[in-house]
């Protein structure tokens, strides 16, 4: 097994059990160490620190799996980690009212580069690193043995794989292919999900609890659901007796699926409004027309995927929150989110505050929201916390 020798003074994050080693922290790599293979990590003075897998093509050159020198990285290791992650979601597994959730959340579950989501009787897997890619056949077999799904489908068609020197890929890994639209339950709501082509692995599982919390403010109000996707927040709002839900979405396919999800939950599609168009343009049109809402929900896609995009992302977040506040009636509720991990919670709140000043509104934060518990945040890996939200009241 090869060795990664760190530069002097660069071992502190590893000793703190952070699972990433960047290329700039490495002094040299010794021995037979092929990309994707396991390596021992040593401090500059020769002390053993950890064990993980290597990829020189990535800026994150090593991803760590264990800090226990006696723990071998063998088939039993991968099985133990999978069993631990699955056991942590047992409460969800026991609830028939929810059949879609995250089973494995990469670094936060001690499995860097691996995402596994459950959608009913199917599993959807993402392999995001070379080390996981080389273990994929074993991981698929273990998942099949542990969970006996009807099928395991891969959605590794994500750009981040290019940083690992991997092509994007998708398709059946085991069992049957999922249907074009797969019905799942979430808090007794029902949704049709396109796991083969939808965003992420088909549905925003991380917003499960937030949809319920935002819906509590929607009764009797006209609700604007911007970036509505397939109607997650909108279905909850309408089921909570919102007077009218206006769903705005740029994807015609997603908006059509939102309408189907309203109908699937016994909601009168004709009583609500579904608007196809660029969200910023539609909201500016509403502002010009003087239209106002009792609740505005802003759940945009990731605006910053790299550090160089943060400045532009902040402009985007400020713009959309300014529009949201300008469309909100006095005493109305703004539910606003960012899923950009590079934009921290404090910075996001600052942007919303700046938007409130420009809008001339007094805004109170009444709830702070985060990703659902099946997306846990490892204390030694704060990067796992990416979703942040605020429920605000504006005067």
C-alpha positions in Angstrom: 0.0 0.0 0.0 1.3 3.4 -0.9 1.9 6.2 1.6 0.9 9.9 1.5 3.4 12.0 3.5 2.1 15.4 4.6 4.1 18.6 4.7 5.2 19.8 8.2 2.3 21.5 10.0 -0.3 20.2 7.6 -1.5 17.3 9.8 -3.9 19.2 12.1 -7.1 18.7 9.9 -6.4 15.0 9.6 -5.9 14.7 13.4 -9.2 16.5 13.7 -10.8 13.7 11.6 -11.5 15.9 8.6 -11.9 13.5 5.6 -10.2 15.6 2.9 -6.5 16.1 2.2 -5.9 18.7 -0.5 -2.9 18.5 -2.9 -1.2 21.5 -1.3 -0.9 19.6 2.0 1.1 16.7 0.5 4.9 16.6 0.5 5.2 13.4 -1.5 3.5 10.0 -2.3 5.6 6.9 -1.7 5.3 3.3 -2.9 2.9 1.8 -5.3 0.0 4.1 -5.2 -2.3 4.0 -8.2 -5.1 6.6 -8.4 -8.2 5.1 -6.7 -6.1 2.8 -4.5 -5.8 2.8 -0.7 -3.0 4.7 0.9 -1.6 5.2 4.4 -1.4 8.8 5.6 1.6 9.9 7.6 2.7 13.2 9.2 6.0 14.7 8.2 7.6 13.1 11.3 6.5 9.6 10.3 3.5 9.3 12.6 0.6 7.2 11.2 -2.6 9.3 10.9 -5.2 7.7 8.8 -6.1 5.5 5.8 -8.0 6.4 2.7 -8.0 6.4 -1.0 -5.9 8.5 -3.5 -6.6 10.4 -6.7 -3.9 12.7 -7.9 -6.3 14.1 -10.6 -8.4 15.7 -8.0 -7.6 18.8 -5.9 -8.9 16.7 -3.0 -6.0 14.2 -3.4 -6.9 11.8 -0.6 -10.3 11.1 1.0 -10.0 9.4 4.4 -12.0 6.3 5.6 -10.5 5.4 9.0 -8.4 6.9 11.7 -8.0 3.5 13.4 -4.7 1.9 12.3 -6.1 -1.6 13.1 -9.2 -1.2 10.9 -8.7 -2.8 7.5 -10.5 -1.4 4.5 -12.0 -4.7 3.2 -15.4 -6.0 2.2 -16.4 -6.1 5.9 -15.5 -2.4 6.3 -17.8 -1.3 3.5 -20.6 -3.6 4.8 -20.2 -2.1 8.3 -20.4 1.4 7.1 -23.5 0.7 4.9 -25.2 -1.1 7.8 -24.5 1.9 10.1 -25.9 4.4 7.7 -29.0 2.3 7.0 -29.6 1.8 10.7 -29.5 5.5 11.3 -32.5 5.9 9.0 -34.5 3.0 10.6 -37.2 5.4 12.0 -37.9 6.5 8.4 -37.8 3.0 7.1 -40.5 2.0 9.7 -42.8 4.8 8.6 -45.1 3.9 5.7 -46.0 7.6 5.5 -42.6 8.4 4.0 -40.9 6.1 1.4 -38.3 8.5 0.0 -35.2 9.6 1.8 -31.4 9.6 1.8 -29.8 6.3 3.0 -26.1 7.2 2.6 -24.8 10.8 2.7 -21.2 10.5 1.6 -18.6 11.9 4.1 -21.2 12.4 6.8 -21.7 8.7 6.8 -18.1 7.8 6.6 -18.4 6.9 2.9 -16.8 9.8 1.0 -18.1 10.1 -2.5 -21.1 7.8 -2.1 -24.8 8.9 -2.2 -27.7 6.4 -2.0 -31.3 7.5 -1.9 -34.3 5.3 -1.4 -37.4 5.9 -3.6 -39.9 3.2 -2.6 -38.7 -0.2 -3.7 -35.8 1.4 -5.7 -32.4 2.7 -4.8 -30.6 5.5 -6.6 -26.9 5.6 -6.3 -24.3 8.3 -7.1 -20.6 7.5 -7.3 -18.8 10.8 -7.1 -15.2 9.8 -6.7 -12.7 7.4 -8.3 -12.3 5.5 -5.0 -16.0 4.8 -4.8 -16.1 4.1 -8.5 -13.6 1.2 -8.1 -15.7 -0.2 -5.2 -19.0 0.3 -7.0 -19.6 -3.4 -7.9 -19.0 -4.4 -4.3 -21.2 -1.6 -3.0 -24.1 -2.5 -5.3 -23.9 -6.2 -4.2 -23.9 -5.2 -0.6 -26.8 -2.9 -1.0 -28.8 -5.6 -2.8 -28.0 -8.1 0.0 -28.9 -5.7 2.8 -32.0 -4.1 1.4 -33.4 -6.4 -1.4 -34.5 -3.5 -3.6 -36.5 -4.1 -6.8 -33.7 -2.3 -8.6 -30.6 -0.1 -8.1 -30.3 2.8 -10.6 -27.2 5.0 -11.1 -27.4 8.8 -11.4 -23.7 9.6 -11.7 -24.4 12.0 -14.5 -23.0 14.9 -12.5 -20.3 17.4 -13.5 -18.3 16.9 -10.2 -17.1 13.5 -11.6 -15.0 15.3 -14.2 -12.8 16.7 -11.3 -12.1 13.0 -10.5 -11.2 12.1 -14.1 -14.5 10.2 -14.5 -17.1 10.4 -17.2 -20.8 11.0 -16.4 -22.9 7.9 -16.4 -26.4 6.6 -15.6 -28.3 3.4 -15.9 -29.4 0.2 -14.2 -26.8 -1.3 -11.8 -28.9 -4.2 -10.5 -32.4 -5.6 -10.7 -35.1 -3.8 -12.7 -35.1 -0.3 -14.2 -37.4 2.1 -12.3 -40.6 3.2 -14.1 -40.6 6.5 -16.0 -42.5 8.0 -13.0 -42.2 6.4 -9.6 -44.8 7.2 -6.9 -43.4 7.8 -3.4 -44.9 9.1 -0.1 -43.6 11.9 2.0 -45.4 12.8 5.3 -48.5 11.2 3.8 -48.2 13.4 0.7 -47.8 11.6 -2.6 -45.4 12.5 -5.4 -44.5 11.2 -8.8 -40.7 11.3 -9.2 -38.6 10.9 -12.4 -35.5 9.3 -10.9 -33.9 8.7 -14.3 -33.9 12.3 -15.5 -35.0 14.6 -12.6 -32.7 17.0 -10.7 -30.3 15.5 -8.2 -31.7 11.9 -7.9 -35.2 13.0 -8.8 -36.6 14.9 -5.8 -35.4 17.4 -3.3 -35.3 15.0 -0.3 -33.4 17.4 1.8 -36.5 19.7 2.0 -38.9 17.1 3.4 -39.3 18.7 6.9 -39.1 22.2 5.6 -42.1 21.7 3.3 -44.2 20.8 6.3 -42.9 23.7 8.4 -43.5 26.3 5.6 -47.0 24.9 5.0 -48.0 25.8 8.5 -48.0 29.5 7.4 -50.1 29.1 4.3 -53.7 28.5 5.4 -56.0 31.0 3.9 -53.2 32.9 2.0 -52.3 33.3 -1.6 -48.9 31.6 -1.9 -46.2 32.3 -4.5 -44.0 29.2 -5.0 -41.0 30.3 -7.0 -38.6 27.7 -8.5 -41.5 25.3 -7.9 -39.9 22.3 -9.7 -42.4 19.4 -9.4 -44.6 21.1 -6.8 -43.1 19.9 -3.5 -43.8 23.1 -1.5 -46.9 23.9 -3.5 -48.6 20.6 -2.7 -48.0 21.0 1.0 -49.2 24.6 0.9 -52.4 23.7 -1.0 -53.1 20.7 1.3 -52.7 23.2 4.2 -55.7 25.1 2.8 -53.8 27.9 1.0 -56.4 30.0 -0.8 -54.4 29.8 -4.0 -50.9 28.6 -4.9 -49.0 30.2 -7.8 -46.2 27.8 -9.0 -43.5 29.4 -11.2 -41.1 27.1 -12.9 -38.8 27.4 -15.9 -39.0 23.7 -16.9 -42.2 22.8 -18.8 -41.7 19.1 -17.9 -41.3 19.8 -14.2 -44.3 22.2 -14.2 -46.4 19.5 -15.8 -45.3 17.0 -13.2 -46.2 19.6 -10.5 -49.8 19.7 -11.8 -49.9 15.9 -11.8 -48.7 15.9 -8.2 -51.4 18.4 -7.2 -54.0 16.1 -8.7 -52.4 13.0 -7.1 -53.0 14.5 -3.7 -56.7 15.2 -4.4 -56.1 19.0 -4.9 -58.1 20.9 -7.5 -55.6 21.9 -10.1 -57.9 24.5 -11.6 -58.0 26.3 -8.3 -54.3 27.0 -8.5 -52.0 28.7 -11.0 -49.0 27.1 -12.9 -46.8 29.6 -14.7 -44.0 28.6 -17.1 -41.2 31.1 -17.4 -37.9 32.5 -16.0 -38.6 33.1 -12.3 -36.8 36.5 -12.2 -38.7 37.8 -15.2 -42.1 36.5 -14.0 -41.5 38.1 -10.5 -40.5 41.4 -12.1 -43.7 41.2 -14.1 -45.8 40.7 -10.9 -44.0 43.6 -9.3 -44.8 45.9 -12.2 -48.4 44.7 -12.1 -48.6 45.4 -8.3 -49.5 41.8 -7.5 -48.9 40.8 -3.9 -48.9 37.5 -1.9 -49.4 36.4 1.7 -46.6 33.9 1.5 -43.6 33.9 -0.9 -41.4 30.7 -1.1 -38.0 31.0 -2.8 -36.1 27.7 -3.3 -33.7 28.4 -6.2 -31.2 25.9 -7.6 -27.5 26.1 -6.5 -26.2 29.5 -7.6 -22.5 28.8 -6.6 -20.9 25.5 -7.5 -17.3 26.9 -7.3 -15.6 29.6 -5.2 -15.3 31.9 -8.3 -19.1 31.9 -8.6 -19.9 33.1 -5.0 -20.0 36.9 -5.9 -22.4 36.3 -8.7 -24.5 34.0 -6.5 -24.8 36.6 -3.8 -26.1 39.1 -6.4 -28.6 36.5 -7.5 -29.8 35.8 -3.9 -30.1 39.5 -3.2 -32.1 40.1 -6.4 -34.6 37.3 -5.9 -35.1 38.1 -2.2 -35.7 41.7 -3.0 -38.3 40.7 -5.6 -39.9 38.3 -3.0 -40.1 41.0 -0.4 -41.5 43.5 -2.9 -44.3 41.1 -3.7 -45.1 40.3 0.0 -48.1 41.9 1.7 -47.4 43.6 5.1 -47.3 40.9 7.7 -46.7 38.3 5.1 -44.2 35.4 5.3 -41.1 34.9 3.2 -39.6 31.4 3.2 -36.2 31.7 1.5 -33.5 29.1 0.9 -30.0 28.6 -0.4 -28.5 25.2 -1.3 -25.1 26.7 -2.2 -22.7 25.1 0.3 -20.2 27.9 -0.4 -22.6 30.5 0.9 -22.8 30.0 4.7 -25.8 30.6 6.8 -24.5 34.0 8.2 -23.7 35.2 4.7 -27.0 34.2 3.4 -28.8 36.0 6.2 -26.7 39.1 5.5 -27.9 39.0 1.9 -31.5 38.7 2.9 -31.0 41.6 5.3 -29.5 43.7 2.5 -32.5 42.9 0.3 -34.8 44.0 3.2 -33.1 47.3 3.5 -33.4 47.9 -0.3 -37.1 46.9 -0.1 -37.6 49.3 2.8 -39.1 46.5 4.9 -38.7 45.5 8.5 -38.1 41.7 8.4 -38.2 39.3 11.4 -36.6 35.9 11.3 -39.1 33.5 12.9 -37.6 30.1 12.0 -34.2 28.9 10.8 -34.3 25.8 8.6 -31.7 23.3 7.4 -31.5 20.0 5.6 -33.6 17.0 6.8 -32.0 14.7 9.4 -31.3 12.0 6.8 -28.7 14.5 5.5 -26.7 14.6 8.8 -23.7 17.0 9.3 -20.6 15.4 10.7 -19.0 17.7 13.2 -15.5 17.1 11.7 -16.9 17.8 8.2 -18.9 21.1 8.3 -18.9 21.1 4.5 -21.7 18.6 4.7 -24.1 21.4 5.8 -25.2 23.1 2.7 -29.0 23.8 2.9 -30.0 26.8 4.9 -33.4 28.6 5.1 -35.2 31.4 6.9 -38.9 31.8 7.5 -39.4 35.6 7.9 -42.2 37.9 8.6 -42.1 41.2 6.7 -43.8 44.5 7.7 
